[in-house]
Amino acid sequence: MTVERDQQRSAKVEIRPAELADAEVIAAIYNEGIAGRQATFETEPRTGADFTGLIQSERFPLLVAKKDRAVVGWAGISSYSTRQAYAGVTELSIYVAGHAQGRGVGRRLIDALATEAEKRGFHKIIGKLFPTNTASLRLLERAGFLEVGMHRKHARLDGSWRDVVVLELLLGDALPRD
Ligand SMILES: CC(C)(COP(=O)(O)OP(=O)(O)OC[C@H]1O[C@@H](n2cnc3c(N)ncnc32)[C@H](O)[C@@H]1OP(=O)(O)O)[C@@H](O)C(=O)NCCC(=O)NCCS
């Protein structure tokens, strides 16, 4: 993929902070991810109300991608641990509507989110994915995340054990200097 083609396919994508009016579409996109059984251990659909706290969070950014005047994806970070030592570590969620996938929206979202997280002083974003989620793995690797390990049989989804691969992106003063 050349830089020029990359720019063309994502040229009409606007990334902006989520607003309360986006809550329902954010939930709908998340619910697609739940139904696909490749993104999360969650199995119960969410409503817009479940996202209002995240949207209003002062600490954690939640961004949406708008294409052709519709919100088609979102990405956010959330708490990794309540321990003070890990205050700079955060966890990623990213979801793009099925009809908008494969067009650079995810990459635009993840790059903007990393910039915003770094600005807010986070030094690491952790991504946890099912190893079978090839689109997410590719997206995160292309965005600079490194695979650091595998949780084996991390939890059950629909009664079956699932492994979880862990990737991380270092930011700010945690970036290697050499
Ligand atoms: C993972 C996801 C966010 C990717 O978003 P997207 O907008 O489709 O991704 P992009 O178009 O920006 O593609 C990013 C890279 O992944 C690759 N990719 C996208 N879909 C792919 C697929 N189905 N299989 C393999 N690679 C894929 C792209 O080719 C691109 O790599 P490239 O730059 O080398 O060409 C999207 O597929 C999604 O929402 N999936 C369901 C939810 C989910 O799994 N979320 C992650 C868990 S939090």
The ligand as an SDF file (V2000), in Angstrom:
LIG
                    3D

 48 50  0  0  0  0  0  0  0  0999 V2000
  -10.1490   -4.5270   13.2920 C   0  0  0  0  0  0  0  0  0  0  0  0
  -10.8570   -3.3750   12.6160 C   0  0  0  0  0  0  0  0  0  0  0  0
  -11.0390   -2.2380   13.6070 C   0  0  0  0  0  0  0  0  0  0  0  0
   -9.9770   -2.8780   11.4410 C   0  0  0  0  0  0  0  0  0  0  0  0
  -10.5670   -1.7030   10.9150 O   0  0  0  0  0  0  0  0  0  0  0  0
  -10.5120   -1.4000    9.3530 P   0  0  0  0  0  0  0  0  0  0  0  0
  -11.0280   -0.0390    9.1180 O   0  0  0  0  0  0  0  0  0  0  0  0
  -11.1540   -2.5020    8.6190 O   0  0  0  0  0  0  0  0  0  0  0  0
   -8.9320   -1.4570    9.1010 O   0  0  0  0  0  0  0  0  0  0  0  0
   -8.1080   -0.7200    7.9630 P   0  0  0  0  0  0  0  0  0  0  0  0
   -8.8990   -0.6730    6.6920 O   0  0  0  0  0  0  0  0  0  0  0  0
   -7.5830    0.5650    8.5120 O   0  0  0  0  0  0  0  0  0  0  0  0
   -6.9200   -1.7550    7.7450 O   0  0  0  0  0  0  0  0  0  0  0  0
   -5.7820   -1.7650    8.5940 C   0  0  0  0  0  0  0  0  0  0  0  0
   -4.8920   -2.9100    8.1240 C   0  0  0  0  0  0  0  0  0  0  0  0
   -5.5340   -4.1710    8.4050 O   0  0  0  0  0  0  0  0  0  0  0  0
   -5.7000   -4.8960    7.1850 C   0  0  0  0  0  0  0  0  0  0  0  0
   -6.9850   -5.5680    7.2210 N   0  0  0  0  0  0  0  0  0  0  0  0
   -8.2130   -5.0080    7.3220 C   0  0  0  0  0  0  0  0  0  0  0  0
   -9.1570   -5.9660    7.3010 N   0  0  0  0  0  0  0  0  0  0  0  0
   -8.5000   -7.1350    7.1730 C   0  0  0  0  0  0  0  0  0  0  0  0
   -8.9190   -8.4870    7.1040 C   0  0  0  0  0  0  0  0  0  0  0  0
  -10.2210   -8.8240    7.1820 N   0  0  0  0  0  0  0  0  0  0  0  0
   -7.9720   -9.4540    6.9940 N   0  0  0  0  0  0  0  0  0  0  0  0
   -6.6580   -9.1380    6.9520 C   0  0  0  0  0  0  0  0  0  0  0  0
   -6.1970   -7.8590    7.0150 N   0  0  0  0  0  0  0  0  0  0  0  0
   -7.1130   -6.8870    7.1170 C   0  0  0  0  0  0  0  0  0  0  0  0
   -5.6640   -3.8600    6.0950 C   0  0  0  0  0  0  0  0  0  0  0  0
   -5.2750   -4.4210    4.8440 O   0  0  0  0  0  0  0  0  0  0  0  0
   -4.6550   -2.8870    6.6280 C   0  0  0  0  0  0  0  0  0  0  0  0
   -3.3530   -3.3500    6.4230 O   0  0  0  0  0  0  0  0  0  0  0  0
   -2.4630   -2.6990    5.2540 P   0  0  0  0  0  0  0  0  0  0  0  0
   -2.2350   -1.2690    5.6860 O   0  0  0  0  0  0  0  0  0  0  0  0
   -1.2460   -3.5270    5.2790 O   0  0  0  0  0  0  0  0  0  0  0  0
   -3.2520   -2.7900    3.9960 O   0  0  0  0  0  0  0  0  0  0  0  0
  -12.2200   -3.8310   12.0130 C   0  0  0  0  0  0  0  0  0  0  0  0
  -11.9950   -4.9720   11.2130 O   0  0  0  0  0  0  0  0  0  0  0  0
  -13.2470   -4.1710   13.0920 C   0  0  0  0  0  0  0  0  0  0  0  0
  -13.9390   -3.2950   13.5690 O   0  0  0  0  0  0  0  0  0  0  0  0
  -13.3700   -5.4660   13.4600 N   0  0  0  0  0  0  0  0  0  0  0  0
  -14.3660   -5.8930   14.4450 C   0  0  0  0  0  0  0  0  0  0  0  0
  -14.0530   -5.3540   15.8420 C   0  0  0  0  0  0  0  0  0  0  0  0
  -12.7180   -5.8100   16.3390 C   0  0  0  0  0  0  0  0  0  0  0  0
  -12.2770   -6.9220   16.0930 O   0  0  0  0  0  0  0  0  0  0  0  0
  -12.0560   -4.9250   17.1130 N   0  0  0  0  0  0  0  0  0  0  0  0
  -10.7680   -5.2350   17.7020 C   0  0  0  0  0  0  0  0  0  0  0  0
  -10.9030   -5.7200   19.1020 C   0  0  0  0  0  0  0  0  0  0  0  0
  -10.9020   -4.3620   20.2390 S   0  0  0  0  0  0  0  0  0  0  0  0
  1  2  1  0
  2  3  1  0
  2  4  1  0
  2 36  1  0
  4  5  1  0
  5  6  1  0
  6  7  2  0
  6  8  1  0
  6  9  1  0
  9 10  1  0
 10 11  2  0
 10 12  1  0
 10 13  1  0
 13 14  1  0
 14 15  1  0
 15 16  1  0
 15 30  1  0
 16 17  1  0
 17 18  1  0
 17 28  1  0
 18 19  1  0
 18 27  1  0
 19 20  2  0
 20 21  1  0
 21 22  1  0
 21 27  2  0
 22 23  1  0
 22 24  2  0
 24 25  1  0
 25 26  2  0
 26 27  1  0
 28 29  1  0
 28 30  1  0
 30 31  1  0
 31 32  1  0
 32 33  2  0
 32 34  1  0
 32 35  1  0
 36 37  1  0
 36 38  1  0
 38 39  2  0
 38 40  1  0
 40 41  1  0
 41 42  1  0
 42 43  1  0
 43 44  2  0
 43 45  1  0
 45 46  1  0
 46 47  1  0
 47 48  1  0
M  END
$$$$
